[in-house]
Amino acid sequence: MTSLDDLPIRDDLRGMHPYGAPHLHLPVELNVNENTHPIPEDVARDIIESIARELLTVNRYPDREFTALRDALAGYLGTGLTRDNIWAANGSNEVLQQILMAFGGPGRSVLGFPPTYSMHSIIAHATGTEWIPGERDADYLISPETAVAWIERTKPDIVFFCAPNNPTGTGLGLDTIAAAYDATDGIVVVDEAYAEFMPDDEPSALTLLEGRERLIVSRTMSKAFAFAGARLGYLAADPAVTDALRLVRLPYHLSALTQAAAVAALAHAPEMLAMVDDIKEQRDRIVVELTELGYHPWPSSSNFVLFGGVDDPEALFEKLLERGIIIRNLSIPGHLRVSAGTRAETTAFLDAMRDLTPR
Ligand SMILES: *Cc1c(COP(=O)(O)O)cnc(C)c1O
């Protein structure tokens, strides 16, 4: 049988591992930080009607500039942004890939701060961009001084922040982002996939965009917006950045059906986001109850909780699996990560944890 090693694959891809979150279908799936609430039925009907209308002209290529969608996304973000500031693709992973294709690539480097979203380094490798793992301060924080020191030492072409950070849930001060921007001539990307779950007093990096033409804030409809299966990620930045991305995107990369679905969903933003407060409540409940059980959950500004104090993460992960509950083992010693689900799913997880925790 032929294996990957037998193929004339790029040398720099040899030995790499693909993104590998286990994809199992179980009664309680709290492993990839989805919004586990289905979308409201009236919204679903509206989306279906939009898609149906679009199907009638699907013999034609879609709007290459996805203008209606960019208008809708700018309207959703507010803060004075217009369609010229917005770019979108099939999930924010594709947005990040396009950023690296335009600003990274062979001979260039991107600095990130592990533990962080595994796709950042995977997309870096896939685009031939050198991945430089920086280090965080205690408690997974990144001070302005730490960010600047890493930038001055490693001179990256791109800096990736993830705020709130996956998998730790840690927020990031705007002072760190601003200091990093001033310390580099390169691109600074803030991955805000979980922005809608941040506390109200934690401002978004969107507020830093004015006057910073090398800053990019990426967002997604996959998490708070309950739209993971539709694949829609986007970014806000200076219009010149979107012009750069036009050089690397494939023509018509966003299907007419995707555009129609996303525009229809955005017209119902308040309804789509109605569950965010409930999810935050479940997240806070996980922190409280896991603490009572003797674990060490980290404070979270997102829709998941990383918790330490687990003697044998693999064994606990497997025992939860046996009970039809899947969470995430990210190979951080002594830790596991769980997404906040519906009230019932969260209860199922916490009940199982109570049973499985020795007293
Ligand atoms: C889930 C996640 C994404 C989202 O990816 P999509 O391609 O938009 O589904 C991006 N960044 C981080 C940090 C994530 O956790």
The ligand as an SDF file (V2000), in Angstrom:
LIG
                    3D

 15 15  0  0  0  0  0  0  0  0999 V2000
  -12.9160   28.0100   16.1410 C   0  0  0  0  0  0  0  0  0  0  0  0
  -11.8470   28.9880   15.8780 C   0  0  0  0  0  0  0  0  0  0  0  0
  -11.7610   29.6290   14.6470 C   0  0  0  0  0  0  0  0  0  0  0  0
  -12.8500   29.4140   13.6730 C   0  0  0  0  0  0  0  0  0  0  0  0
  -12.6040   28.8330   12.5360 O   0  0  0  0  0  0  0  0  0  0  0  0
  -13.6890   28.8750   11.3740 P   0  0  0  0  0  0  0  0  0  0  0  0
  -12.8430   28.4840   10.2260 O   0  0  0  0  0  0  0  0  0  0  0  0
  -14.2060   30.2800   11.2710 O   0  0  0  0  0  0  0  0  0  0  0  0
  -14.7690   27.9100   11.7220 O   0  0  0  0  0  0  0  0  0  0  0  0
  -10.7970   30.5820   14.4480 C   0  0  0  0  0  0  0  0  0  0  0  0
   -9.9350   30.8930   15.4280 N   0  0  0  0  0  0  0  0  0  0  0  0
  -10.0030   30.3190   16.6260 C   0  0  0  0  0  0  0  0  0  0  0  0
   -9.0950   30.7330   17.6950 C   0  0  0  0  0  0  0  0  0  0  0  0
  -10.9560   29.3390   16.8830 C   0  0  0  0  0  0  0  0  0  0  0  0
  -11.0050   28.7460   18.0770 O   0  0  0  0  0  0  0  0  0  0  0  0
  1  2  1  0
  2  3  1  0
  2 14  2  0
  3  4  1  0
  3 10  2  0
  4  5  1  0
  5  6  1  0
  6  7  2  0
  6  8  1  0
  6  9  1  0
 10 11  1  0
 11 12  2  0
 12 13  1  0
 12 14  1  0
 14 15  1  0
M  END
$$$$
